[in-house]
Amino acid sequence: MSDFDATYVSSIEEVLGNRDSIEYLKRFAIDIDNNVARKPVLIFGPTGTGKTITAHMLAKWRNWNIIEMSASDYRDSEAVERRLQVSANTRSLFGKRNMLLLDEIDELSGRFDKGAAASITRLVSDSKNPIIMTANNMWDQSISFLRAKTDHVEFRKLSALDISRVLANVSRKLNSGVSQKVIDMIAGKSAGDARSAINDLLVMAGSDEEMLEAIGVRDRKSDIFSVLDKIFSSNTVSAPLRAIANSDVDNDMMIKWIDENLPHRYTQPEDLDKGYESLSRATIFSSRASRKQYYTYWRYMNVFMSSGIALSKSSYPDTRRRYSFPKVISELSSSKADRASTTIIAKKMQRSVHQSIREIKATILPLMSIMMQRSISENGKEETYDFFESRFELTEKEVESIAAISPALAPSI
């Protein structure tokens, strides 16, 4: 279960399973309110076992204010310090104690730089407020620096009986009309993952029992290419929906993969039109779910980006071309080093031009690029580079980077 499950859980007593671990966390919270010194807590265990929702309900139980960072929020030391450092030693506007929640900390190894790790270490050492972290894998090497600094609380997979009780509660609150028989079948197929089981329940709400064939046992994760094959090649509702349900690719990334490869598979204009219509509807429901924090919309999103696209075609898809990685992700990755280099140059130039780094990158560097190009044509490359290197204490490579900036980025003058 994750933070969106707060739609279905209103107190810590309603979080089912892992009672010993939850009782430990309750003692931790009481100690904090009694000013007993405690290490931060690292809650670890498989996806869908209730780690994040327990942290939220713990804060609600103690009337704490939550300051949360998740995988999409982490960038570098600046991001960590901007969001968390002040809150670590202060109270909220209304006097509530702040609780810092670092969610899915082991999913961030690709985002960590040395500065971010150092900032988190300082945060753990200096915070006067409680810190709770969650991780699927406590032994991930990227968070080894945290293991000695935290107390570890394990959450195990839920039993089929516990998941059945969770689903019954959710079904009752949503008035879904799903029978107990179907709930028990979903629980039996869930492999201990309550989050996925709730998604399956949302799929089944208002559907015939035949739709159960779209729900598979999650004993393995489908790779992205297998999922795309099912979406583009199937002529049924259940097969692509099942592929989406069994995949560990997140919704936003799945939409990007489909968007990139749809025109390579569907060659008929009318098929492409219908396919993109379904994908756009999936995007709308994804956006609504995030904006309104009402994740029942995921049910419709999943149908449109799987079965909807599968049934949009009138002929068998073109399978000659290999699947392409989403360009938007590739472009961000390839430009990462360039963006970092531009920031370093801007910091150096601050000593001379006395402007913000943002202003230097947005305005001054593009204008300097134009000046360089003109100077090179009039005075030659060597003289131009020598001037800028000595004037702004830049290296030859940094001057080359400025010269390569597109003049189109320069402001109108």
N, C-alpha and C positions, 0 to 999 in steps of 0.2 A: 504494500500500500504506500502511496506517496502523498505529497501535500494536497493534491486535489481531492483526496479521499475525505478531507474535512467536510465535504458536502454530505457525507454519509456517517461521519463519526462526530459526536458532540462532546465527549468527555474521555478521559484516559481509561475509565472503567469499561468503555465500549471497545477498546482495542483488544482483540482476542489473540490468544497464543502468547508464548514467551513471558509467562507471568513472573517467573523469578527475575528475569532481566528487567521487566517493568518495575517490579518492587525495588530493585537495586537503584533504578533511576529516581524513583520517588524518594528514597532515603537520601540520595545525592541532592535532590532539590531542597529537601527539608534542611539538610546541613548548610546549604548555601544561604538560605533565609535566616539561619541561626548564626551566620558569620563564621562557620567552620571552614577552614581552608581545604579546598578540594582541587585535585587536578581536573583539567578538562576531560570530557568523556568521548571516547571513540566508539560509536555503535557500528558494528560490522555484521554482515550476513548477506544472504542472497537477495536478489531483487524481489520485491513484493511481500516482504515479511513484516512490514510495519515500522521500519526504522524512522522515517521522516514524520509520519503522522503521530508516532509516539512522542517525538520531540515537541511537535506543535501542541499536542494535548497536555504534555507536562507543563509547558509554559502557560497554557490556559488555566490549568489547575492551580498554579502558584501566582496567577495574575502578573506574569512577566510579559514585557514587550519583546517581540522577536525581531532581531536584525539578521536577515538571512542572505547568504550568498550561495549560488548554485553554479553548476558547470558553465552556464552561459555568462556568468558575471566575472569570472576570474580572468585576468589578463596578465598583470604584472604587479610589482610592489606598490605602484601608485594606486591601482584599483583596490587592492587589499586595504591599504592604509586609508584611502578616502572613505570607504564604506564602513570599516570596522574599528579603526584605532580609537577614534573619539568615543564611540559607543561602548568600548571595552571598559571605560573607567568613569562613565557618567550614567545618569538615569534619564528616562524619557521625559518629555515635556510635562507629563502629568505625575511625575515622581515614581513611575514604575521602574523596577529593576530591568535592565536589558539582558536578554539571553542571546548570545551569538550562535547562530546555526550555520555551520559550514557543510553544506550538503554535497554528497557524492565526491568527497575529497580525493578519492583514488581515480576518478575519471578525468582528472585535470593534469596528468603528467605531461601531456603534449602542450599544455598552456603554461606550465610553470617556467619561470626563469629563476635564476639564483636569487634575484631580489625578492620575488614573491615568496619563495621558501623562507628567506631570512625574515621577511615581514610577518609571516605566519608564526615563525618561531618566537619573535618578539611579542607578538600578540598573546601567545600561549603563556609566556613567562610573566607578562606585565598585567594582564587583564584582572580587574577586580570584580568582573561579572562572570557568570557561568558561560562556558563554551561547550557546545555539543557538536561533534562531527559525525558524519555517516560515511560508510564505505562498504562496497561489496566485498572487496578483498583487502583485509588488514595487512597482508604480507606483500602488497605491491611495493616494489622497490622505490618508487617515486615518493612515497610517504614514510619511508623508513625513519626519517628525522623526527617523526611525530610519535613513534611507538613508545619510547621511554618517557615521553612528556605527558602521556595520557593514560587514563584508566580504560580498560577494554571491556565492552559489554557485547556479548554475542546474541544475535537474533537468528533462530533456526527456522527452517521452512515450516509453515503451518500444516497441521494435519488436515485431512479431507473433511473431518468433522468440524474443525474450527472455520475452515473456509466456507463450508455449507452454512454455518451460523452467520458469518459475515455477509454472504450473499442474501440470506433470508432477511437480514436487517436492511440491506440496501434495497432489495426488492420491495419491502414493505414501505420504506420511505418514498420510493419512486412510484409506488402503486403500479409496478411493471406488469403484473398479471402472469409472471412466469411461475409455473407449477413447482412444487417441492421436488418432484421427480426430476425435472430438468435441472434444478439447482444442484441436486445431489450428483447428477451426471457431470455438470460443469466442474464441480468441486473435485470429483474423481479424476478428471482430465487435467487439472491445474498444475500438477507436480509441485504443490506447495506455494505457488505464486498467486497471492491474493489480488495483486494489481491486474494481472492478466485475466483472472477469473471474473473480476468486476467488468472488464472490457467485454468479455464473452457474454456476461449477463445483459449488458446494454445491447449487444447484437441480438440476443434472443428476445428482448422485450418487444412484444407485439408480433413476433414471428411464429411460424409453424415449427413444430418439433423437428421437422425434416431438416431445418437449418443447423441442427446439432452436428451434422456431418462437416460443417465448416469449422468446427472447433476441434483442433488436434491436440494430442498430448505434447507438452513442451519439454520433451527430453533432449531436444537438440535445436539449435538455431539455424534457420535457413539463410544462406548467403544471398547477397543482393541480386546476383545474376539469376539464381533460381526463382526468386520472387518476381523479377521482371519477366522471366519466361512464362510464369503462370499467368501474370496479368495480360501480357500481349497475345498469348497463344490460346488461352482458354475460351470456351464458348458457354461456360456455365457461371452461375453466381457463386457457388460454394468454393471452387478451387482457388481463384484469386483471393477471395476473402480469407480463406484458411492460410494462404501463403503470407498475407499481410499480418495475420494474427500470430504466426509462428516466427516472424522475423524480429531481430533485435535492432533493426535500423529505426531511428526515431522518425516521427511523422514528417518533420520539416525536411530532413535529408531524403526521405523516400519520395516526397513531392518533387524535389530537385532532380533526382534520378529519372523519374518518369517524364518530367518536363524536357529533360535533355534528350531522351531517347525515343520519345513518342514519334517525332517526324522521321526517324530512321526505320521505324517498324511499320507504321501505317502510311501507305503511299497514295491511297485514294483521298482526294480533297475532302469529300463528305465524311469519310472516316476520321480524318484528322480534325475536322471541325467538331464532330461529336465528342471525340476523345478529349480535346482541350476544353470543351464545355463541361465535361464531367470533372476534369482536373480543376477547373476554376471553381466549381461548386465545392470540391473537397477543400480548396484553399479558403473559401469563405467560411466553412464550418470550423476549420482549424483556427482561423482568426477569431471567430465568435467564442470558441471554447476558451481561448487565452484571455480575451478581453473581458468576458463575463464570468470567468472562473466557473463555468458550467460545462463539465466535461462529458455530459451526455451527448453533446454535439459530435464527439469523436466517433460515435456509432455511424453517423451519416457521412462523416469524412472518410472513414474506412471503406464504406460501400462505394462511394463515388470514385475514390482513387484506385479501387481494385476491380470490383465487378462492373462498375459503370464504364470504365475504360475498356474492359474486356469485351463488353457487349456493344461497343461503339462501332466495331469493324464489320464490314460486309464481305471481306475476303481474307484469306490467310495472310498473316503479316510477313513482311520481308525480313528474312533472318540472315542475309548475306553479310551485313555489317556487324562488327563487334560493338558491344555496348560502350558508350563513351562516358567518362567521368564528368560530372556536372562542371561546366565551364566556370560558373560563378565561384565554385570552391577552388578550382585550379588557379583562377586569376588572383584570388585572395592569397593563396599560398605562394605563388610565384612573385607577388609584389611585396611580400612580407619583408624580405631583406632590403629592398629598395626603400620602403617606408622607414625602416630602422635607420638606414644610412642618412636619409634626409633629416631625420630628427637629430642625429649627431651633428650634422652640419649646422642646423639651425641653432643648436645650443652653443656651438663655437662662435657663431656670428652674433649672438646676443651681446657679447662683450663690446662689439663695435656699433651695432645699430640700435640697441636698447629698445627692442620690441619683443612682444611675446613670441614664443616658439610657433604658435598657430599662425600669427600674422606673418612671420618670416617665411613659413612654408607656403602659405596661401598667396602672398603678394610679392615679397621681395625676391625669393628665389626664381620665380618665373621671369621677373623683370631682369634680373641678373643674367639669366640665360640668353635673353634677347641682346643685352649689352655685350655679352661674350661673343655671340655669333657675329655681331657687327665688328667688334674689335679684331676677331680672327681674320675676317675678310680684308680689313684695312691694315693691320699691323702684324698678322701672322699668329699662328697658334702658340709658339714658344713664348713670345713676348707677352701675349694675353694671359697665358697660364701663370707665368712668373709673377705678373702683377697681382692677380687674384690670390695666389698662394701666399705671397708676402703680406698683402694688405689685410687678409682675414685669417692668416695662420692656418690655411687649409693644405691638405695633401694634394698631390696631382690627381689621384683617383677621385677625391671629393670634388675637385674642380671639374673633372670630366662628368661627374654625376650631375652637377648643376647645368653644364652645357647641354646635356642630353634632355633636360626638361622641355616638354612641349611648349612652344610659344602660345598655343591656344589656351594654356592655363593662366596666362598673364591677365591681370585686370585691364579693362579699357582705360586708356590714357589719352 
